[in-house]
Amino acid sequence: MGTASFLMRARGLLRIRNQLVRECLAELLSTFMLILITLSGSAQKVTSFETKGNILTSYLAGALAVMVGIYTAGGVSGAHMNPAFSFAMCLMEQFPWWKFPIFVVVQTLGSFVSAGAVYILYYGMGEQHWAREPHGGAGMASFMDMLCLCSADAIWHYSNGTLTVSGPRETASIFATYPADYVSIANGFLDQVIGTGVLMVGVMGIMDTRNKGVPKGLEPVVVALLVLSIEFSMGSNCGCPLNPARDIGPRLFTYVAGWGPEVFRWVEGRG
């Protein structure tokens, strides 16, 4: 009885009553789940030399991640997870404009944090890494190894210890998307406008009650199939990000994590 009473009191103290705070935390969590699964799918494909994943598994991970994100927070914040979708909702007068910049910041933060989680998961913090980097923290590396919080230094092994944005062993594309060598800036911009537009129109059509309805509770599955269809058909030019937060957050992380300012530069023949 005493334990139940304590748990009830603790639940009351921890309960967040401010609706905006609840929505922001839900949006943060859903975006975190989306980007964590998406980037992990890419990292597994790249660092295993495509022996434990390929372009199909990477696309599937990204699409299913959308489904997981919507199921995670759809009932609280709407699980926008995408500034472009929040903007579209504002234009449709289904979302207040004053919340738009708040959601953009939260979505970008969620993407940044999830990129850090993937970095820890696939880059590792083992002794091999710390021995070559000027961190002066071999003791911390041993502690992380003991806790099994690091992998077998997959990114370090794949890249031969060099974090690069271009070249045959580049790893920056695990986190952010980069255009193919033949894509110009104008074509890349048009590619993203069309791809994101198709996504917005498709989602709005799924949400419109005047259209043929999706069975209740299966909306996230249908949205995931929509994302998968766009990835299959429009992914070759720019990697199909379709989401400013999905690109900006992880790109900022790679900038501070060691890839440097080149992550913000367009370089012809980058690959």
VMD Tcl script that draws the C-alpha trace (Angstrom):
set ca {
  {0.00 0.00 0.00}
  {2.84 2.33 0.89}
  {4.63 1.60 -2.38}
  {1.48 2.27 -4.39}
  {0.97 5.56 -2.56}
  {4.58 6.57 -3.21}
  {4.25 5.78 -6.91}
  {1.06 7.82 -7.12}
  {2.76 10.80 -5.49}
  {5.79 10.44 -7.74}
  {3.57 10.27 -10.82}
  {1.80 13.43 -9.72}
  {5.08 15.27 -9.22}
  {6.51 14.15 -12.56}
  {3.36 14.81 -14.55}
  {3.78 17.68 -17.00}
  {0.65 19.79 -17.04}
  {1.75 22.49 -19.47}
  {0.36 21.47 -22.86}
  {3.07 23.23 -24.88}
  {5.84 21.53 -22.91}
  {4.16 18.16 -23.41}
  {3.88 18.75 -27.14}
  {7.52 19.83 -27.39}
  {8.75 16.78 -25.48}
  {6.58 14.51 -27.63}
  {7.90 16.15 -30.79}
  {11.46 15.82 -29.51}
  {10.98 12.12 -28.79}
  {9.26 11.33 -32.08}
  {11.94 13.16 -34.09}
  {14.63 11.39 -32.09}
  {13.12 8.01 -32.94}
  {12.74 8.95 -36.61}
  {16.33 10.09 -37.09}
  {17.87 7.42 -34.86}
  {16.41 4.59 -36.93}
  {17.01 6.36 -40.25}
  {20.68 7.14 -39.60}
  {21.32 3.74 -38.04}
  {20.03 2.08 -41.20}
  {22.45 4.19 -43.23}
  {25.34 3.54 -40.85}
  {24.80 -0.22 -40.96}
  {24.78 -0.18 -44.75}
  {27.90 1.93 -45.12}
  {30.12 0.57 -42.36}
  {29.45 -3.07 -43.22}
  {30.49 -2.47 -46.84}
  {26.87 -3.33 -47.72}
  {27.23 -6.89 -46.37}
  {24.65 -6.26 -43.61}
  {22.49 -3.78 -45.47}
  {21.94 -2.15 -48.82}
  {20.01 0.75 -50.35}
  {16.75 -1.16 -49.93}
  {17.23 -1.76 -46.20}
  {18.27 1.86 -45.77}
  {15.08 3.07 -47.45}
  {12.98 0.64 -45.44}
  {14.56 1.86 -42.20}
  {13.75 5.48 -43.09}
  {10.15 4.71 -44.02}
  {9.46 2.52 -41.00}
  {11.09 5.15 -38.79}
  {8.36 7.57 -39.89}
  {5.76 5.06 -38.78}
  {7.43 4.61 -35.39}
  {7.66 8.37 -34.88}
  {3.97 8.90 -35.63}
  {2.92 6.09 -33.31}
  {5.20 7.55 -30.62}
  {3.80 11.06 -30.46}
  {0.93 11.42 -32.93}
  {-1.65 11.70 -30.18}
  {0.20 14.45 -28.31}
  {1.98 16.76 -30.76}
  {0.76 15.38 -34.07}
  {4.27 14.00 -34.67}
  {5.19 16.56 -37.33}
  {8.92 15.66 -37.13}
  {9.44 17.87 -40.16}
  {9.52 21.70 -40.41}
  {8.09 21.43 -43.93}
  {5.04 19.61 -42.58}
  {4.63 22.10 -39.73}
  {4.80 24.91 -42.29}
  {2.19 23.22 -44.48}
  {-0.09 22.79 -41.48}
  {0.27 26.51 -40.72}
  {-0.66 27.38 -44.30}
  {-3.73 25.16 -43.98}
  {-4.62 26.98 -40.74}
  {-4.47 23.69 -38.84}
  {-1.50 24.74 -36.72}
  {-0.83 28.12 -35.06}
  {1.98 30.18 -36.55}
  {3.40 31.10 -33.16}
  {4.20 27.42 -32.51}
  {6.00 27.00 -35.81}
  {9.47 28.33 -34.77}
  {9.26 26.40 -31.50}
  {8.58 23.13 -33.31}
  {11.37 23.81 -35.81}
  {13.88 24.26 -32.99}
  {12.64 21.14 -31.19}
  {12.74 19.04 -34.37}
  {16.27 20.21 -35.19}
  {17.39 19.52 -31.62}
  {15.91 16.02 -31.75}
  {17.77 15.35 -34.99}
  {21.03 16.65 -33.53}
  {20.73 14.49 -30.41}
  {19.83 11.38 -32.39}
  {22.86 11.91 -34.64}
  {24.96 11.92 -31.48}
  {23.36 8.65 -30.40}
  {24.17 7.03 -33.76}
  {27.73 8.39 -33.53}
  {28.19 6.68 -30.15}
  {26.54 3.49 -31.39}
  {28.56 3.13 -34.58}
  {31.70 5.14 -33.97}
  {32.38 3.73 -30.53}
  {34.51 5.14 -27.76}
  {36.93 2.27 -27.41}
  {40.64 2.35 -26.69}
  {41.54 2.19 -30.39}
  {39.72 5.48 -30.96}
  {41.01 7.23 -27.87}
  {44.58 6.16 -28.51}
  {44.57 8.04 -31.82}
  {42.55 11.09 -30.80}
  {43.84 13.89 -28.52}
  {41.13 13.40 -25.90}
  {43.46 12.25 -23.14}
  {40.74 9.99 -21.80}
  {41.77 6.33 -22.09}
  {40.28 5.74 -18.66}
  {36.89 6.95 -19.90}
  {37.25 4.66 -22.91}
  {37.83 1.66 -20.65}
  {34.81 2.64 -18.59}
  {32.63 2.85 -21.72}
  {33.94 -0.53 -22.87}
  {33.07 -2.02 -19.50}
  {29.52 -0.69 -19.78}
  {29.27 -2.07 -23.35}
  {28.07 1.28 -24.60}
  {30.32 1.18 -27.64}
  {30.29 -0.90 -30.76}
  {33.28 -2.30 -32.57}
  {34.23 1.17 -33.80}
  {32.44 0.59 -37.10}
  {32.86 4.09 -38.52}
  {36.48 4.24 -37.36}
  {37.23 0.87 -38.96}
  {35.45 1.70 -42.23}
  {37.07 5.14 -42.62}
  {40.59 4.03 -41.61}
  {40.50 6.53 -38.78}
  {39.75 9.60 -40.92}
  {36.45 11.47 -40.84}
  {35.95 12.73 -44.38}
  {33.14 14.20 -46.44}
  {34.43 13.01 -49.81}
  {36.36 10.09 -51.20}
  {35.77 6.33 -51.35}
  {35.65 5.96 -47.53}
  {33.67 9.06 -46.68}
  {31.30 8.73 -43.72}
  {29.56 12.10 -43.59}
  {26.73 10.76 -45.77}
  {25.76 8.44 -42.91}
  {24.39 11.48 -41.10}
  {23.43 14.06 -43.73}
  {22.46 13.82 -47.37}
  {24.72 14.95 -50.20}
  {23.87 15.37 -53.89}
  {25.19 13.05 -56.57}
  {28.19 14.29 -58.53}
  {26.09 15.26 -61.55}
  {23.51 17.31 -59.63}
  {23.70 21.10 -59.83}
  {22.53 23.40 -57.05}
  {19.43 24.38 -59.05}
  {18.55 20.79 -59.84}
  {19.11 19.78 -56.24}
  {16.79 22.54 -55.05}
  {14.11 21.51 -57.55}
  {14.52 17.87 -56.55}
  {13.77 18.66 -52.93}
  {10.89 21.00 -53.73}
  {9.18 18.33 -55.81}
  {9.93 15.47 -53.42}
  {8.79 17.38 -50.34}
  {5.74 18.64 -52.23}
  {4.72 15.08 -53.11}
  {5.12 14.12 -49.46}
  {3.00 17.03 -48.24}
  {0.22 16.42 -50.81}
  {0.20 12.72 -50.00}
  {-0.01 13.24 -46.24}
  {-2.72 15.87 -46.61}
  {-4.68 13.47 -48.82}
  {-4.37 10.73 -46.22}
  {-5.55 13.09 -43.49}
  {-8.50 14.50 -45.49}
  {-11.68 12.89 -44.18}
  {-13.46 13.63 -47.47}
  {-11.22 11.15 -49.25}
  {-11.45 7.41 -49.01}
  {-10.52 6.85 -45.41}
  {-7.60 4.84 -44.10}
  {-8.62 2.33 -41.39}
  {-8.28 4.02 -38.02}
  {-4.90 3.39 -36.46}
  {-3.22 2.47 -39.74}
  {-2.51 6.03 -40.88}
  {1.16 5.81 -39.83}
  {1.59 2.66 -41.91}
  {0.17 4.35 -45.00}
  {2.37 7.42 -44.48}
  {5.39 5.11 -44.20}
  {4.44 3.50 -47.53}
  {4.15 6.97 -49.05}
  {7.66 7.85 -47.84}
  {8.98 4.54 -49.17}
  {7.48 5.19 -52.60}
  {9.17 8.62 -52.75}
  {12.50 7.12 -51.67}
  {12.26 4.45 -54.34}
  {11.42 6.95 -57.08}
  {13.22 10.19 -56.13}
  {16.20 9.19 -54.05}
  {19.06 9.11 -56.55}
  {19.72 12.84 -56.91}
  {20.02 14.04 -53.33}
  {19.34 11.07 -51.09}
  {15.73 12.02 -50.50}
  {15.89 13.87 -47.13}
  {12.48 15.59 -47.59}
  {12.95 17.08 -44.14}
  {15.04 20.16 -43.25}
  {15.48 19.02 -39.64}
  {16.58 15.56 -40.76}
  {19.43 17.17 -42.69}
  {20.37 20.27 -40.68}
  {20.52 18.64 -37.24}
  {22.84 15.75 -38.18}
  {24.88 18.04 -40.45}
  {25.50 20.39 -37.53}
  {26.52 17.40 -35.46}
  {29.06 16.23 -38.04}
  {30.48 19.76 -38.12}
  {31.19 19.76 -34.38}
  {32.09 16.05 -34.18}
  {35.14 16.24 -36.44}
  {34.08 16.28 -40.08}
  {34.63 20.03 -40.21}
  {33.16 22.90 -42.25}
  {33.26 20.92 -45.49}
  {29.89 19.42 -44.52}
  {28.35 22.78 -45.49}
  {30.15 23.14 -48.81}
  {28.98 22.02 -52.23}
  {31.90 20.29 -53.92}
  {31.68 19.15 -57.53}
  {32.64 15.50 -57.83}
  {32.42 15.03 -54.06}
  {32.19 11.26 -54.35}
}
mol new
graphics top color blue
foreach p $ca { graphics top sphere $p radius 0.5 }
foreach p [lrange $ca 0 end-1] q [lrange $ca 1 end] { graphics top cylinder $p $q radius 0.2 }
display resetview
